[in-house]
């Protein structure tokens, strides 16, 4: 459906939805969640690293709660210490991305 939506959103060949690959990927990922087209579009444009399983899991949880009309509580703790390694910095970045959702 999202591919068709992107195709129909072109106007005069000059105006179109750019960088829609992640939008389609997220829409396909969330296809089992009963969302409206506007909700799928909103979540598809969220700043999500689609290659990260943790972030995609959080996105799925957010979408499921959204479909039920419930609020989503942020149940995540950020570290108190400064990241000293590359891995620790990557984990911190992933958590900040999740907060951006």
C-alpha positions in Angstrom: 0.0 0.0 0.0 2.8 2.4 0.9 4.5 1.9 -2.5 1.2 2.8 -4.2 0.8 5.8 -1.9 4.3 7.0 -2.8 3.6 6.5 -6.5 0.3 8.5 -6.3 1.9 11.3 -4.4 3.8 12.6 -7.4 2.7 15.9 -8.8 3.6 16.9 -12.3 6.8 14.8 -12.1 8.5 17.5 -10.1 7.2 16.9 -6.6 7.5 13.6 -5.0 8.2 11.9 -1.7 12.0 11.5 -1.5 13.9 8.8 0.4 10.9 6.6 0.7 12.8 3.3 1.0 12.8 3.4 4.8 9.2 4.4 4.8 8.3 1.3 2.8 10.6 -0.9 4.9 8.9 0.3 8.2 5.4 -0.1 6.6 6.2 -3.7 5.7 7.7 -4.3 9.2 4.5 -3.0 10.8 2.0 -4.6 8.5 0.6 -6.9 11.2 -0.3 -3.8 13.4 -3.8 -2.3 12.6 -2.7 1.3 11.9 -4.2 3.9 9.7 -2.3 5.1 6.6 -1.4 8.4 8.3 -0.1 6.5 11.4 2.1 4.3 9.2 3.4 7.3 7.3 4.1 9.1 10.6 6.0 6.1 12.0 7.7 5.5 8.6 9.2 9.0 8.8 10.4 8.6 12.4 14.2 8.8 12.9 14.8 5.0 13.1 17.9 3.0 12.4 16.1 0.2 10.5 19.2 -2.0 10.7 19.1 -2.1 14.5 16.9 -4.8 16.1 16.5 -3.0 19.4 15.2 0.2 17.8 12.9 -1.7 15.5 11.5 -3.7 18.4 10.8 -0.4 20.2 9.1 1.0 17.1 6.9 -2.1 16.9 5.9 -1.7 20.6 5.2 2.0 20.0 3.0 1.1 16.9 1.1 -1.6 18.8 0.4 0.8 21.7 -0.6 3.5 19.2 -3.0 1.1 17.5 -4.7 0.4 20.8 -5.0 4.1 21.6 -2.7 3.8 24.6 0.1 6.0 25.7 3.6 4.7 25.6 5.7 4.9 28.7 9.4 5.4 28.2 10.9 2.6 30.3 14.6 3.1 29.6 17.5 4.1 31.8 20.4 6.0 30.4 23.8 5.4 31.9 25.2 7.9 34.5 28.8 7.4 33.3 30.4 8.8 30.2 30.9 6.3 27.3 34.5 5.1 27.3 34.4 2.6 24.4 33.0 2.6 20.9 30.5 -0.1 21.9 29.3 2.0 24.9 28.9 5.0 22.6 26.9 3.0 20.1 24.6 1.7 22.8 24.1 5.3 24.1 23.3 6.5 20.6 20.8 3.7 20.1 19.1 4.7 23.4 18.9 8.3 22.3 17.4 7.3 19.0 14.8 5.4 20.9 14.0 8.4 23.0 13.6 10.4 19.7 10.7 8.1 18.7 
